[in-house]
């Protein structure tokens, strides 16, 4: 199952500004959303073993008719399955209906020894050609540093909550110095969609607050995974290049990070 012929995966340039998130989408709803998203132009689909929807996501990919080489398929390994990495990966590949992943992420950190043990199996999977790139999710800079120091292999991506509520320029600077792409997740569930700074920008541009949040990620150079199910919302989430926030609007939303944001973590 080696994929030696695949082009190298360079996440800082390869990750699109907006990827399709599939958290909480299952069954026909997930299959339909994936198919509609790909028809609209999405080219990166994000799922996870823990979402229990890989088979449904795979069905949506297959029905889309999009060439496999034109897609980035991302899934995440549940850290509680430590010790069963290869078994879990092969099951993910089978359910998604593909012979390799473009990006495989450790869904969350364990203790240092546990993270290292999982990471070593990830490295083996990449070397075997089962995945093109490996990364982590929800890791702190210190946890990334420990993993790199002990393994000698740097994650390609760290997928984290990176909305105004969790603005962390230090993490971005740290990861950029190491060549790690920061990808945001949960832009809508992690932030207060009623916040005045977001509503003001939405009114000024005639856009939804959801679009303002996604554009805010673009302004910070952080690609983002956004879940949507309806064709209207899927299409709206892709229109982040039709407008730009002013510097003052970005600064206002950045300052709002100090406010009492509300939201539930993914």
N, C-alpha and C positions, 0 to 999 in steps of 0.2 A: 504493500500500500504506500510505498514511497512516492512523494510528490516532488522529486528533485527538480522537475521541470518548471515548477511554479516560480514566478518572479519574486524577488525579495520583497518582504512586506516592510514598508517604512512608515510607521504609524503617524508621525507628525505631519506627513503629507498624504498618507493613504486614508486616514479617517475623515469622512465627510463632516461638514459642520453639524448636520443633524442626522442621526441614525434612528431607526425604528426600534423602540422599546416594546417588549411584549409582556411585561410583568402584569399578572392577574388576567391575562387573556388566555382562554382555554377553548378547546373544542372548535366548533365551526366558526366562532367569533374570531379566534386567533388565526385560523386558516384564511378566512375572508379578509381580515385586516392586513395580513402579510401580502396576499395576492394583490389587493388594492394599492398598498403602499408601493410595491415594486412597479406596478403599472403607472403610478404617478411619478416615479423617478427615484425612489429610495434605492440605495445600493448597499446599505449595511443594515443587517438585521441582528438584533441583540436578544439573546435569551439566556436561560440558565437551567441547569439540571433541577434546581430547587423550585423553578416555576411550574414544573410538571406539564410542560406544553411543547417540548421539543418535537414530538411526533406531529403535533398540529402545525407548528411553525414550518417543519419540513414539508408538509403537504402544501402549504401556501407557496413555498419556494418552488416546488415542482410544478404546480399548476400555472405559475407565472410565465413560464416559457423563457425566462431570462437565462442567458448562458452562465454556467457556474463560474467561469473565469471573470465575469463582470460583477460578482457579488463578494462582499465581505460577510462571512458568517461567524458570529461570536457567541460562545456560550461560556458558562461559568461553572466551576467545580465546587460542590458544597464541601466546605472544610471539615464537616462532621464525617465525611466519607474517607478521611485520611486512611491510607493503607489499601484503598481500592481504586487508585487513580486510573490504571489502565483499563480495568473493568468498566469503570464509569465512563471513560472516554469512548471506548468501543460502543457502549450502549448509546451514548449521545450521537455518535456518527451514524449508527444504525437508525435511530429514530429520526434524525434530521435527513437521512437518505443521501449522505455525502461520504466521500472517502477521506476527507481532511477538513480541518477547521482552519480559518484564517487567523483566529485569535482565540486563545483559551486562557481564561482568567481564574485565579484562586479567588473565590467569592468573598472570603474574609480571612483575616490573620488568625493563626493559632499562637501558641507560645513559640519562642524562637526556634527551638528544636523541631517542633511540629511543622512550622512553616517551611523550614529548611528541608525536611524529609519529603514534604509534598512537592516543593520546588524542584528537587532532584528528579522526581518522576516526571515533572513537566519538561525538564530539559531533555530527558530521554525520549519523550514523545515528540518533541521538536526534532531531535536528531533522527528519529525513525521516519520523519516525514508525515506524521499524522496531524501535525499542526504546523502552521507557517510561523506563528509568533506566539509568545507566551507573556502573560502579564498578571497583574494582581488587581484586587478591588478592595477599597476601604482600608488600605494600609496607610499608616502614618509614616512620615519621612524617616523616623528612627527605625521603624520596622523594615522599611525598604533598605536602609543603610546596612542593617544587620544581615539581611538576605543576600545583598550584593557582596558584602565582605566575606561571608562564609561560603558562598557558592561560586563567586567569580562571574556570575551571569546576571545582567541587569534586565529587569522587566521592560518590555516594550511599552506597556501602558499601565497606568494606575487609574482605575475608574472609581471616582469618588463623588459624593454629594458636593457640588460646587455651584450653589446658587447664592444670591445675595445673603441669605441666612447663614451660609457657610463659606463666605468669601475668605480665601486663604492665599494671599499673594506669596507668602513665604514658601508654601508647598509648591507652587508653580515654579518659583525661582530654583528651588532645590531640585525638582524633577528635570527642569530644563537643562540645568548644569550636567545632569547625568544622562541626558538624551532620552528621558522617559516622557511619553505623551500623557498629559492629563486629560481624561475624558469625564465630563460631568454626567451624573445620573439623577433621576428624580427631581427635575426642575420644577415640576408643578406640585408634587406632594410635599416637598421639603420647604416650600415658601408660602408666605401669606399673599394670596392673589388679590387681597383687598388693600395692600399697602399703598399709601398715597403716592409714593414716588413712582410706582409701577402704573397706577391708574392715570397719573398726570401724563406720563410718557405715552400711554396708550391713547389718551384723548388727543394729544398733540399730533400724533402720526395717523390717527384713524385706524389703529390696529388693536388686536386683542391683547390682554395682559399676557397670555401665553406666548404670543409672538414677541412681545417686549422682552420676556425672560429669555427666550431663545436667542434673540438678537444681542442681549446683554452678554451671553456666553461668547457669541461671535466677536464682540468688541474686545473681550478679554483673551481671545485666541484659544478658547477651550471648546473643542467639539463636544456635543451633548447628545445623550440618548433620551428621546422623548416618546412616551407612549401615546398612542391615539388609536381609535377604532373606527370612527366614522370617516367616510371619504372627505367630508368638509374639513374636519380637523386635521386629517393626514395632509391634505393639500395646503392648509394654512400654515402648518409647521414647516413646510418646505420654503415658504416665501420670505425667508429671513434676509435675502439679498435684495429685496425690493425697496428697502429703506435702511437708514442708519441712525443710530442714536447720536445726539449731540454729546460733546464732552461734558457739558453741564448735567445732562440727563444721566450719563454713566456715573458721574461723581455723586449725584443725588442717590442713585440706587446703591452705590458702594457704601455711602454713609449710612444708609438704612440698615446695613448689616449689623449696626450696633443696637438697633431697636429690638423689641420683643417679638421676633418673628414666630409664627406658629406653623405647625405642619407635622406630619407623621413620617418617620423614616421608612424607607423601603425595606 
